[in-house]
Amino acid sequence: MDEEYLEAVLDLVDAIPPGRVMTYGSIAEEVRDALGRGGPRQVGTVLSRAGSGVPWWRVVNASGLPPAFKRTHALAVLRSEGCPLSDDGARVRLRAALWWPEA
């Protein structure tokens, strides 16, 4: 994983406002537009290796689920931030919570 890609992903995740989320795919799309490479799995790799200093809980999969291994914690933090969750609180309501950076 090159440093430029790692920094681009971490900077974008760090910019996601409280109560909002991006998907691994939407992050990959933004970074790919800027750098011409990477995909959702690479975003996940960056977050698993170097994402502890950014709000990683604001990154969910295309179904609105945070990472399985820290799902309970992530959902609790998202709830405390006012992020729109499903009625059962098990996933993010993406249509209401998805964030895109300004062009």
C-alpha positions as CSV (number, residue, x, y, z in Angstrom):
1,M,0.0,0.0,0.0
2,D,1.6,3.2,-1.0
3,E,1.7,6.3,1.3
4,E,-0.2,8.6,-1.1
5,Y,-3.2,6.2,-1.3
6,L,-3.2,5.6,2.5
7,E,-3.1,9.4,3.1
8,A,-5.9,10.0,0.6
9,V,-8.2,7.5,2.3
10,L,-7.4,8.6,5.8
11,D,-7.9,12.3,5.0
12,L,-11.3,11.5,3.4
13,V,-12.5,9.4,6.3
14,D,-11.3,12.1,8.7
15,A,-13.5,14.7,6.8
16,I,-16.8,12.7,7.2
17,P,-18.9,14.8,9.6
18,P,-20.4,13.4,12.8
19,G,-23.8,11.7,12.1
20,R,-22.9,11.0,8.5
21,V,-21.3,8.0,6.7
22,M,-19.6,6.9,3.5
23,T,-19.4,3.4,2.1
24,Y,-16.1,1.7,1.3
25,G,-17.2,2.0,-2.3
26,S,-17.9,5.7,-2.2
27,I,-14.5,6.3,-0.6
28,A,-12.9,4.2,-3.2
29,E,-14.7,6.1,-6.0
30,E,-13.5,9.5,-4.6
31,V,-9.9,8.3,-4.2
32,R,-9.9,6.7,-7.6
33,D,-11.1,10.0,-9.2
34,A,-8.1,11.7,-7.5
35,L,-5.4,9.1,-7.9
36,G,-6.7,6.7,-10.5
37,R,-6.4,3.5,-8.4
38,G,-7.9,1.5,-5.6
39,G,-11.2,-0.1,-4.7
40,P,-13.4,-0.8,-1.7
41,R,-11.1,-3.7,-0.5
42,Q,-8.1,-1.4,-0.5
43,V,-10.1,1.1,1.5
44,G,-10.8,-1.6,4.0
45,T,-7.2,-2.6,4.2
46,V,-6.1,1.0,4.9
47,L,-8.7,1.3,7.7
48,S,-7.7,-2.0,9.2
49,R,-4.0,-1.2,9.2
50,A,-3.9,2.5,9.8
51,G,-7.4,3.8,10.6
52,S,-7.4,3.9,14.4
53,G,-6.8,7.7,14.4
54,V,-9.8,8.6,12.1
55,P,-13.5,8.1,12.7
56,W,-13.5,4.6,11.1
57,W,-17.0,3.9,12.5
58,R,-18.4,6.3,9.9
59,V,-17.4,3.9,7.1
60,V,-20.0,1.2,6.3
61,N,-20.6,-1.4,3.7
62,A,-23.2,-1.0,0.9
63,S,-25.9,-2.5,3.2
64,G,-25.2,0.1,5.9
65,L,-23.4,-2.2,8.2
66,P,-20.2,-1.2,10.1
67,P,-17.3,-3.7,10.3
68,A,-18.5,-7.0,11.9
69,F,-15.7,-7.2,14.5
70,K,-16.6,-3.8,16.0
71,R,-20.2,-3.4,14.9
72,T,-21.7,-3.0,18.4
73,H,-19.2,-0.2,19.3
74,A,-19.6,1.5,15.9
75,L,-23.4,1.5,16.0
76,A,-23.3,2.9,19.6
77,V,-21.0,5.8,18.5
78,L,-23.1,6.4,15.3
79,R,-26.3,6.5,17.5
80,S,-24.7,9.0,19.9
81,E,-23.7,11.2,16.9
82,G,-27.3,11.3,15.7
83,C,-26.7,9.1,12.6
84,P,-30.0,7.8,11.1
85,L,-30.3,4.1,11.9
86,S,-32.8,1.5,10.9
87,D,-35.8,1.0,13.3
88,D,-34.0,-1.9,14.9
89,G,-30.8,0.1,15.2
90,A,-28.8,-2.6,13.4
91,R,-27.7,-0.7,10.4
92,V,-27.3,2.9,9.0
93,R,-30.1,4.3,6.8
94,L,-27.9,5.1,3.9
95,R,-30.3,7.4,2.0
96,A,-30.5,9.7,5.0
97,A,-26.9,9.4,6.2
98,L,-24.6,9.1,3.1
99,W,-22.2,12.0,2.8
100,W,-20.2,13.1,-0.2
101,P,-17.4,15.7,-0.1
102,E,-18.0,19.0,-1.9
103,A,-16.5,19.2,-5.3
